Amino acid sequence: MMDALLIAGKRLAEALRAENEALAKLDLSLAAKLAESKIAATDAFAQAYAAQAKHGGRPEGTIRQQAASLTQQLEALGSENRKLLERAISLQSRVIETIATAALPRIASPGYGPRGYQTPPRQAPALAVAARA
């Protein structure tokens, strides 16, 4: 059982490493494609972990050392993944805001209405943005 958990953990580490590389290069389309394999690896790891917990027993010797090393790798990769995803989401938000701002109609100067009153400046239409990471 522990072997299955280690294999699943290594697969998850590989998936995180690949996604992190894509995110670091700001290759967001590749990162989006890699997200599916990361989700599959995460699910497999969770299932292996649940099976190991149900089976019980603690690893000993070299397997324990491998598990500890893998735990540290996954923690570091997961932390880096979160930071890179936050950066990518922030960048995407700024791009969307810039495009939305550029798309708004501009008023050269305030004008006057039919009765001689100054017309108020137009307000931007409501904009909703949803992001899934």
N, C-alpha and C positions, 0 to 999 in steps of 0.2 A: 504494500500500500504506500509506503513511504517513497518507493521508487516512482510511482505514478505521480505523486505530489511534486517530486523534484523535477520530473520531466515537464509537467504542466507549468511549473514555476519558471523553468528555463525558456519554455515557449513564450510565456508572458513577457519575460525579460527581453527576448528578441523582438517581440511585437512593439513593446514600449520603446526600445532603442531605435527601431526603424522609424516609428512615428516621430520621435524626438528629433531625429536627423532631418526629416522632412520639415518639421515645424521650425527648426533652427535656420533652415534655408528659406523659410517663408514659402515653401512649395505647398500651399494649402490644398490644392487639388489632389496631390499625392497623399497628403496627411489624411484627407477625407476618405480616400480609398483604403488606406491602411487602418482606419478606425474600425472597419468591420472585422479584420483579423485580430485587432486588439480586444474587441468585445468577445469574440469567440474564445480567445486565449484566457480572458478573464473568467468567462463562464466555466471553462474546463478546469481552471485553477480552483475556482470556488467549489466545484463538484469534487475534485480530488481532495481538497482540504476537508470538506464535510465527511467524505468517506474515511479519511485518516482519523478525524476526530471521533467518528462513530466506532472505528476499529480499536482506537485507544493505543496505548503504548507510546513511549518516547524513543526517539532515535538515539542511537549510541555510537560512539567512536567517530569514524570518518563520515558516516552519514549525518551525524549531528553537526559536524563542522561544515559539511556541504550545505545543510539546511540553514545554518546561521549565516554563511556567506551569501546564499541566495536571498535570504531575508533582507540583508543589508543592501544588496543590489536592487531588489525590487523597491525598497523604500526610497533609495536615491533616484532611481529611474521614475518612480511615481511622482516624487516631488518635482523633479525637473519637467516632467510631462505637464503637471498642473501649471507651472510657471510659463511654459511655452504656449500652452493653450490659452491662458489668460492674456498673454501678449498678442497672440493671433486674434483673439476676440476683440481686444481693444483696438487693434489696427483696423480690423474689418469695420468696427463701429465708426471710427474716424473717416474711413473711406465712404461709408454710406452717408454719414452726416455731410461730408463735403459734396457728394453728388446731389443729395437732397437740397442743400443750400443753393447750389448752382442751378438747380431746376426751378427754383421759385421765381416768379415774375418780379422784376424790379420796377420801382417807381422812381423816375428821375428826380422829381421834386413834388412836394405835396400840391395837389390841385384844389380847385374850388368847385363846389357842387352847384346845382342849378339855382339855388337861392343865395349864392354868394358866400356860403359857409365853407370853411376849409374842410376837405375830406380827411378823415383819419387814415393813418397808414394801414395798409392791409396786414392782417395777421397770417402767419404761416399756417397752412392746413395741418391738422393732426397727423402724426407719423408714428407708426408702431413698428418696432424691429424685434424680431425673435431670432435667437441664435441657439443652436443645439451643438453641444460639444461632446 
